[in-house]
Amino acid sequence: MSAKLVQGYEVVIGFETHAQLSTHSKIFSRAPTAFGAEPNTQACAVDLALPGTLPVMNLGAVERAIQLGLALGSHIAERSIFARKNYFYPDLPKGYQISQFEIPVVQGGEVSFLLGDEKKTVRLVRAHLEEDAGKSLHEDFIGQSGIDLNRAGTPLLEIVTEPDMRSSDEAVAYAKKLHEIVTWIGICDGNMQEGSFRCDANVSVRKPGAALGTRREIKNLNSFKFMQQAIDYEVRWQIEEIEDGREIQQATVLFNPDTGETRAMRTKEDAADYRYFPDPDLPPLVIGRDWVERVRSEMVELPWVMAARFVQDYGLPEYDAATLTQSMATADYFEATAKACGQPKLASNWIMGEVSRRQNSSEVAVAQLPVSSAILASLIGRIADGTISNNAAKQVFDTLWSEGGEVDAIIEAKGLRQMNDSSALEAIIDEVLAANAKNVEEFKAGNAKAFNALVGQAMKASKGKANPAQVNEMLKQKLA
């Protein structure tokens, strides 16, 4: 859905994203966080809220929050407070969730991204640390429900935006960029299917210039495709409700991917309903400047910084640099290839072209590509030195991908070596000119297409092995 008005209404979207932090243990206990364990095998006494247990802050979770704040230009609070968020669900053993309310650890910041050719920026309100709840398991076939507390206490960073997005396209682009950032800096594995990166979209509509409308929160969107479908449906539903004279009620809704519809789950609570108060078992979290600077010094190069370096050091267009730095693995693959072959633009073209095409069709991660950066660099080197043409290189690449091998051996075995012998080419071109007198006359009369026809005839006569650039140059000299 574009940013234009929808049936005369402006769409307003804000996001709350729960990023599960990549620590090995929980935020306030030493219980493990590995996914997929048998129910209730990774919940310790602290997670179960047994009497006499006390929470202890996980240092790794705090450092991951600092990393995100540094990446997004946020303010890192020198002193932040943990609070108890009170609500009663079967999967919340304590009867409250430890979170942050008045003073979060990360404040402000922004996420910028491209939507087409237009740069967009979404402002962040905050990012706060909190613990996850457990999970209710509903066994419909036996009519019973169970509780799995493995997730209880898993460390989360909840990232909250201002209502700055104006379309589902913009919302998805924001979510993808945030996903790229948290996985790039390594604070979250980004696995949406396993719940490591969960997005809630707050959606409302209004007439242009009017006050913000009543929002409905679409919970737990676990794919970018469903995210777009859910927002688009919710926008249409809200407009229809308003046009029919009904008021929008604030609510939490779920998206059903089978029907493509959202449905209300419960009325949406406000902060007052949770009765927040400071957690008496946790002292204020104090983060000194020296701690922040140490974390900064240990962080990886950020994607937009790396992209700028690719433009500066390798002479890449900004589009290439932005595309190659969408993942750390792709960026590393490009840089290794470019350094090995000394042809950064050719390396970029191949990685964004043939490599990406085969990777997508094979659904293989960059780390498992059957063509290593060294082998790709060898192939690009053979294009650059004129040994093979681009078309021949694609044949070699296909063999490398499916069978492996060495570039030079495949070139020889398939007879793909390009003809660079000027005397042999001259003989072929003389024959072509003699046999195509009409095209020669048309070219001399100003018909540029006639020249292309002569090039085609020369390539055909050489069985595709002639160097196209050399053929062009020799023809120009002959026809001058």
C-alpha positions in Angstrom: 0.0 0.0 0.0 1.6 3.3 -1.1 2.0 6.4 1.1 -0.8 8.2 -0.8 -4.2 8.7 0.9 -6.4 5.5 1.1 -10.0 6.5 0.3 -9.2 10.0 1.6 -7.6 8.7 4.8 -4.1 9.0 6.0 -2.6 5.8 7.4 -0.6 6.1 10.7 1.6 3.2 11.9 4.0 2.8 14.8 5.9 -0.4 15.7 6.9 -2.3 18.8 9.5 -4.9 18.1 10.6 -7.6 20.5 14.2 -8.7 19.7 15.3 -11.7 21.6 18.9 -11.1 22.7 21.6 -13.5 21.8 22.7 -14.4 25.3 23.1 -18.0 26.3 21.3 -17.5 29.6 18.1 -15.6 30.7 18.0 -12.0 31.7 17.7 -12.6 35.4 18.8 -16.2 35.9 21.4 -18.6 34.6 18.8 -20.9 32.9 19.6 -21.6 29.2 17.7 -19.9 26.3 18.2 -22.5 23.5 15.2 -23.0 21.2 13.3 -26.3 20.9 13.9 -27.9 24.2 11.3 -30.2 25.8 8.6 -28.1 27.6 9.6 -26.8 31.1 13.2 -28.2 30.9 14.8 -24.7 30.8 13.0 -23.0 33.6 14.8 -22.6 36.9 13.6 -21.5 40.4 14.0 -17.8 39.5 11.9 -18.3 36.3 9.2 -20.2 38.2 9.1 -17.4 40.8 9.6 -19.8 43.7 9.6 -18.1 47.1 12.9 -16.7 48.2 14.4 -16.3 44.7 15.9 -13.1 43.5 16.7 -11.8 40.0 20.3 -11.0 39.0 20.9 -8.9 35.9 22.6 -10.5 32.9 25.6 -8.4 31.9 25.4 -9.6 28.3 21.9 -8.4 27.9 22.8 -4.9 29.0 25.8 -4.8 26.6 23.6 -5.8 23.7 21.2 -3.0 24.6 24.1 -0.6 24.6 25.2 -1.9 21.1 21.8 -1.2 19.7 21.7 2.3 21.2 25.1 3.1 19.7 24.1 1.7 16.3 20.9 3.9 16.1 22.3 7.1 17.5 20.3 6.8 20.7 21.0 8.2 24.2 22.3 5.5 26.6 20.8 6.3 30.0 23.5 6.4 32.7 20.9 5.3 35.2 17.8 3.3 34.3 15.1 1.6 36.4 13.4 -1.8 36.2 9.7 -2.0 36.9 7.1 -4.6 37.5 4.4 -4.7 34.9 1.4 -6.4 36.5 -1.0 -8.7 34.7 -2.3 -12.1 35.2 -1.8 -14.8 32.6 -1.2 -18.5 33.1 2.2 -18.3 31.4 3.4 -15.5 33.8 4.4 -17.3 37.0 5.2 -14.2 39.1 2.0 -12.4 38.1 4.1 -9.6 36.8 6.7 -9.0 34.1 10.0 -7.3 34.9 10.4 -4.5 32.3 11.3 -0.9 32.2 8.8 2.0 32.2 9.8 5.5 33.1 13.5 5.4 32.5 14.5 2.9 29.8 18.1 2.0 29.0 18.0 3.3 25.4 16.3 6.6 24.6 15.6 8.1 21.2 17.5 7.4 18.0 16.3 6.6 14.5 16.3 4.1 11.7 16.8 5.3 8.1 16.2 3.3 5.0 15.3 3.6 1.3 11.8 3.1 0.0 12.4 3.0 -3.7 14.7 6.0 -4.3 13.3 8.0 -1.4 15.1 8.1 2.0 12.8 7.5 5.0 13.6 8.0 8.6 11.6 6.5 11.5 12.2 8.0 15.0 12.5 5.8 18.0 10.9 6.5 21.3 12.9 4.0 23.3 14.3 0.5 23.6 13.9 -1.2 26.9 15.1 -4.4 28.5 12.5 -6.9 29.7 11.9 -10.6 30.3 9.7 -12.8 28.1 6.7 -14.7 29.4 6.1 -18.4 29.0 3.9 -19.9 26.3 0.4 -21.5 26.5 0.1 -24.7 24.4 -3.4 -25.5 23.3 -4.0 -29.2 22.4 -7.3 -28.9 20.6 -7.5 -32.6 19.8 -7.7 -33.5 23.5 -9.4 -30.3 24.6 -6.7 -29.3 27.0 -4.1 -26.5 27.4 -0.6 -26.6 28.9 2.0 -24.1 30.0 5.6 -24.2 28.8 7.9 -21.9 30.8 11.0 -22.4 28.8 10.7 -18.9 27.4 9.9 -17.3 30.8 12.8 -14.9 31.6 14.3 -14.9 28.1 16.0 -11.5 27.5 14.1 -9.1 25.2 14.8 -5.6 23.9 11.5 -3.9 23.1 12.1 -1.3 20.4 9.3 1.3 20.2 8.9 3.8 17.3 7.0 7.1 17.0 3.9 6.8 14.7 6.0 7.9 11.7 5.1 5.4 9.0 2.4 6.1 6.5 2.0 2.9 4.5 2.4 -0.9 4.8 5.3 -0.6 2.3 7.1 1.8 4.6 6.3 -0.3 7.7 7.8 -3.4 6.1 10.9 -1.5 4.8 11.4 -0.3 8.4 11.0 -3.8 9.9 13.5 -5.2 7.3 16.0 -2.5 8.1 15.7 -3.0 11.8 16.1 -6.8 11.3 19.2 -6.2 9.3 20.7 -4.0 12.0 20.1 -6.3 15.0 21.4 -9.3 13.1 24.4 -7.4 11.7 25.6 -6.3 15.1 24.9 -9.8 16.5 22.5 -8.9 19.3 19.7 -11.1 17.9 19.6 -14.0 15.5 16.5 -12.5 13.8 14.7 -15.9 13.4 11.1 -14.8 13.0 9.7 -18.3 12.8 11.2 -19.1 16.2 10.0 -15.9 17.7 13.3 -14.2 18.0 12.1 -11.1 16.2 8.5 -10.3 16.7 6.7 -7.2 15.5 3.6 -5.5 16.7 2.1 -2.9 14.5 -0.1 -0.1 15.9 -2.4 1.0 13.1 -4.9 3.9 12.9 -6.4 6.0 10.2 -7.4 9.7 10.1 -8.5 12.4 7.8 -5.4 14.6 6.7 -4.7 17.2 9.4 -7.0 15.6 12.0 -5.9 14.3 15.4 -4.5 10.7 15.6 -7.2 8.1 15.3 -7.8 5.2 17.7 -5.1 2.6 17.1 -5.4 -1.2 17.1 -2.3 -3.3 17.8 -1.7 -6.2 15.5 0.4 -8.7 17.6 3.2 -11.1 16.8 3.7 -10.6 13.1 6.3 -13.3 12.3 7.0 -12.7 8.6 7.3 -9.6 6.4 4.7 -11.0 4.0 2.1 -11.4 6.7 3.1 -8.0 8.1 2.1 -6.3 4.9 -1.1 -8.3 4.5 -2.2 -7.7 8.0 -1.6 -3.9 7.9 -3.4 -3.6 4.5 -6.4 -5.5 5.8 -6.6 -3.6 9.0 -6.5 -0.2 7.2 -9.3 -1.3 4.9 -11.3 -2.6 7.9 -10.9 0.6 9.9 -11.9 2.8 7.0 -15.0 0.7 6.4 -16.0 0.9 10.0 -15.6 4.7 10.1 -17.5 5.1 6.8 -20.3 3.0 8.2 -20.6 5.3 11.2 -19.0 3.0 13.8 -16.2 4.1 16.2 -12.9 2.2 16.3 -12.3 0.6 19.7 -8.8 0.3 21.0 -7.9 -3.4 20.9 -5.2 -6.0 20.5 -5.8 -8.0 17.3 -4.3 -11.1 15.7 -3.8 -11.8 12.0 -5.0 -15.0 10.5 -2.8 -15.8 7.4 -5.3 -18.4 6.3 -8.2 -15.9 5.9 -6.0 -12.8 5.5 -8.0 -11.1 8.2 -7.4 -9.5 11.6 -9.7 -10.3 14.6 -9.9 -8.7 18.0 -8.3 -10.7 20.8 -8.9 -8.4 23.7 -9.4 -4.7 24.5 -6.0 -2.9 24.6 -4.7 -2.0 28.0 -3.1 1.4 28.8 0.0 1.8 31.0 -2.2 2.6 34.0 -3.8 -0.8 33.7 -0.5 -2.5 34.3 0.1 -0.7 37.6 3.8 -0.2 37.0 6.0 0.3 40.0 9.8 0.0 40.5 11.0 -3.5 41.1 12.3 -3.6 44.8 14.5 -6.6 44.0 16.6 -4.9 41.3 18.7 -1.8 42.0 19.0 0.9 39.3 21.1 -0.1 36.3 24.1 2.3 36.2 26.0 2.5 32.9 29.2 4.5 33.0 30.7 6.3 30.0 33.7 4.1 30.1 31.5 1.0 29.7 29.7 2.6 26.7 33.0 3.5 25.1 34.4 0.0 25.6 31.3 -1.5 23.9 31.7 1.0 21.1 35.3 0.0 20.5 34.4 -3.7 20.3 31.5 -3.3 17.8 31.6 -4.4 14.2 31.7 -1.9 11.4 28.1 -0.7 10.9 26.5 -1.5 7.5 26.1 2.2 6.4 29.7 2.9 7.4 30.9 -0.1 5.4 28.8 1.0 2.4 30.4 4.4 2.5 33.8 2.7 2.6 33.0 0.5 -0.4 32.1 3.6 -2.3 35.3 5.4 -1.2 37.8 2.5 -1.4 36.4 0.4 -4.3 34.7 3.1 -6.4 31.3 1.3 -6.2 28.1 3.1 -7.0 26.0 3.8 -3.9 23.3 1.3 -5.0 25.9 -1.5 -5.2 27.4 -0.6 -1.8 24.0 -0.5 -0.1 22.9 -3.8 -1.7 26.1 -5.7 -0.7 25.9 -4.5 2.9 22.5 -5.8 3.5 24.1 -8.8 5.3 27.5 -9.2 6.9 28.1 -12.5 5.1 27.5 -10.9 1.7 29.7 -7.9 2.4 32.5 -10.2 3.6 32.1 -12.4 0.5 32.3 -9.3 -1.8 35.3 -7.8 -0.1 37.3 -11.1 -0.2 36.5 -11.5 -3.9 37.3 -7.9 -4.8 40.7 -8.0 -3.0 41.6 -11.3 -4.6 40.7 -10.3 -8.2 41.4 -6.5 -8.1 38.1 -5.9 -10.1 35.6 -4.6 -7.5 32.9 -3.5 -9.9 33.0 -6.9 -11.8 32.9 -8.6 -8.4 29.9 -6.5 -7.4 28.1 -7.3 -10.7 28.7 -11.0 -10.3 27.6 -11.2 -6.7 24.5 -9.1 -7.2 23.8 -11.0 -10.5 24.7 -14.7 -11.0 25.6 -15.5 -7.5 22.5 -13.9 -6.0 20.3 -15.6 -8.6 21.7 -19.1 -7.9 21.7 -18.5 -4.1 18.0 -17.5 -4.1 16.9 -20.4 -6.3 19.0 -22.8 -4.2 18.0 -21.2 -0.8 21.6 -21.6 0.4 23.3 -19.3 2.9 26.3 -17.3 1.8 28.5 -19.3 4.1 27.5 -22.5 2.2 27.9 -21.2 -1.3 29.6 -23.9 -3.5 31.6 -21.2 -5.2 34.1 -19.6 -2.8 35.2 -16.0 -3.0 38.7 -17.2 -4.2 37.2 -19.3 -7.0 34.9 -16.4 -8.0 37.9 -14.1 -8.0 39.7 -16.5 -10.3 36.8 -16.6 -12.7 36.5 -12.8 -12.7 40.3 -12.6 -13.4 39.8 -14.7 -16.5 37.1 -12.3 -17.7 39.3 -9.2 -17.0 42.4 -10.6 -18.8 40.4 -11.5 -21.9 40.7 -15.3 -21.5 36.9 -15.8 -21.6 33.9 -13.8 -22.5 31.1 -13.0 -20.1 28.9 -15.6 -21.7 31.6 -18.2 -21.4 32.1 -17.2 -17.8 28.5 -18.0 -17.1 29.0 -21.5 -18.4 32.0 -21.9 -16.2 30.1 -20.5 -13.2 27.3 -23.0 -13.7 29.8 -25.9 -13.8 31.5 -24.5 -10.7 28.2 -24.3 -8.8 26.9 -27.7 -9.7 30.1 -29.8 -10.0 33.0 -27.7 -8.5 36.4 -27.8 -10.0 39.1 -25.2 -11.1 38.3 -22.3 -13.4 41.2 -22.9 -15.9 40.5 -26.6 -16.1 36.9 -26.0 -16.9 37.7 -23.4 -19.5 40.1 -25.9 -21.3 37.7 -28.9 -21.0 34.8 -26.9 -22.5 36.9 -25.1 -25.1 35.8 -21.7 -23.9 39.1 -19.9 -24.3 38.5 -16.6 -26.1 40.2 -15.9 -29.4 42.6 -13.1 -29.0 45.0 -13.8 -31.9 44.8 -10.6 -33.9 46.0 -12.2 -37.1 43.4 -14.9 -36.9 40.7 -12.3 -36.1 41.8 -10.1 -39.0 41.3 -13.0 -41.4 37.8 -13.6 -40.1 36.9 -9.9 -40.2 38.2 -9.6 -43.8 36.0 -12.6 -44.8 33.0 -11.0 -43.1 33.4 -7.7 -44.8 33.8 -9.3 -48.2 30.7 -11.4 -47.7 28.6 -8.5 -46.3 29.2 -5.7 -48.8 25.6 -4.4 -48.3 26.0 -4.0 -44.6 29.3 -2.2 -45.2 27.7 0.3 -47.6 24.8 0.9 -45.1 27.2 1.6 -42.3 29.1 4.0 -44.4 25.8 5.7 -45.2 25.2 6.3 -41.5 23.2 3.2 -40.4 24.6 2.2 -37.0 22.6 -1.0 -37.0 24.6 -2.3 -39.9 27.8 -2.2 -37.8 26.1 -4.4 -35.1 25.2 -6.8 -37.9 28.8 -7.1 -38.9 29.9 -7.6 -35.3 27.4 -10.4 -35.1 28.6 -12.1 -38.3 32.2 -11.9 -37.0 31.2 -13.5 -33.7 29.3 -16.2 -35.5 32.3 -16.9 -37.8 34.5 -17.3 -34.7 31.9 -19.6 -33.1 31.6 -17.1 -30.3 35.2 -17.3 -29.3 36.3 -13.9 -30.6 36.9 -11.1 -28.1 33.9 -8.8 -28.7 35.9 -5.7 -27.8 38.7 -6.6 -30.1 36.2 -7.4 -32.9 34.6 -4.0 -32.4 37.9 -2.2 -32.5 39.2 -4.0 -35.6 36.0 -3.5 -37.5 36.1 0.2 -36.8 39.7 0.4 -38.1 38.8 -1.5 -41.2 35.7 0.6 -41.9 37.4 3.9 -41.2 
